[in-house]
Amino acid sequence: MTGIKKRLEALGHGVFYLFLLVGGQGGAYLLLFPVVLVYVSTSRAIHRRLGSYIRHRFPGAGGVTRFFHVFRLLLSFARVLVDRGWLGLKKGARLTGDFDNSELLLAELRRGRGLVLLTAHVGNWQTALAHIDLLGIRVNSLMHYAEDEVAKHFFDLKDGGPSFNIIRNDGFMGGMVEATAALSRGEVVTIMADRYAGGPGVEVDFLGEKARFPAAAYGLAGATGAPVAVLLAAKTGRRNYCLHVWDLIEVKRERGGGYGQFAPAAARFARAVEAYLREYPWQWYNFFDFWNPAVDRGRAGKGVRKYGKA
Amino acid sequence: MEKLKAELKEMIIRDLKLQGVEPADINDDDPLFEEGLGLDSLDAVELVVLIQKHFDVQIEDMDEGREAFA
C-alpha cells in the first residue's frame, strides 16, 4: 500500500470513528445508507468486484436486481465494519450472540483429538472469532496477521487483546508445525478455508462452477486425526450474531497421498458455505472474482520432489 | 547414532511413500524440503506426527521445526 493511500485510509477511518463516538452504532448505520447508495451508484469497480459472486449466487438476475444485490451486500459489509469500530470504541458496547449447536464442538473436544475449526469471510466472522473463548479450551488461529494494517482486527481493539493464540501463516511451513503441535495437545486451530491465495489447493464445485479452495487445513486434520468443523457466523440483527456449526467432517487421508485426496473434504466445506449463502446471501465478503482469483497457481498442491511419490 | 539415522531414513521413505529411493540415497546432510528431498508442508505435518509417535518427541514450534528439519 502506498504511503498516500495509507494516510488517506487512516484519515477515513479517523473520521468514521469520530462519527461513531458522537452518533453511536445507530447513527453510523443511518449514515451508511446514503454513503453506500452513492458509492454503488458511482463506482464501476465495486460492480466488477462483486459481479462474479452475484452472477453465481443469483443466476438470471437482471441489471436492476443485480444493482440491488450489490447494494445489499455492501451495506451489510459496511454494517459489520461499523460494529467492529463501535465495539472497539464504546465502553460497555456488546453484541449478543447465539451459539445454537455448540454442544457438537464440545462433544468433539471431549474426545481429546483436537479440533480444526474452519470458517470463512462471511457474516461478522471477526467478532465471532473474538468470542470463541466460550469453548473453554485454548484456541489458536492460523492466519495472516498484518500488524501494520490501519483497519485493525476486532480482537486488537478488544480489552486485553485477542482471546486466542495467533499462529502466523507466513512462518516456517506456513505455521503447520505449530498447528500440528496444538492439535496434538487437544486444542482448537481455526483456519479461514475459503480464500485461496496460493499454496496447496483443490478445485471443487461452488455455486455452479469449479473454484479453488485451500487444502492445508484438511492435510492438518488428516495427518493428526483431528475432526473438522465448519463454523460460520452470521449477523442476525443490529446487535445480534449467530454462530452455527454447518458441518462436521472426518478427513480420510492416505499417508503420502498428497493434497489432491482432500477434494471430498473441501467439497463438503463448499456445500456448507453454499447452504449458509442460501440463508444469508448478502453476507459474503470475498470482494474479488472468487472463481478466477489473481494468484499464482504454478506450484499449487505440488511439492518439488526429487524422488517422486507413490 | 547411525542406527537412529537409518531408522529415520527408513521411516521417511516408508511412511511418506517416497518412490524409487533407498535409505543409502539420502545423505545425512540432505535438506528435507524444497531442493533436498522435495517434501512439502503436508509432509512436514506428517513428519511431526510420525516423530511423536515413534520417538515420543514433540516438535512444538517453527524454530524447533526449522532446526529439526533443516
Interface residues (C-beta under 8 A of the other chain):
Chain A: G171 F172 M173 G174 G175 M176 V177 E178 A179 T180 A181 S184 G199 P200 A216 G219 L220 A223 T224 R255 G256 G257 G258 Y259 K302 G303 V304 R305 K306 Y307 G308 K309 A310
Chain B: D15 L16 K17 L18 Q19 G20 V21 D25 F33 E34 E35 G36 L37 G38 L39 D40 S41 L42 D43 A44 V45 E46 V48 V49 Q52 Q58 I59 E60 D61 M62 D63 E64 G65 R66
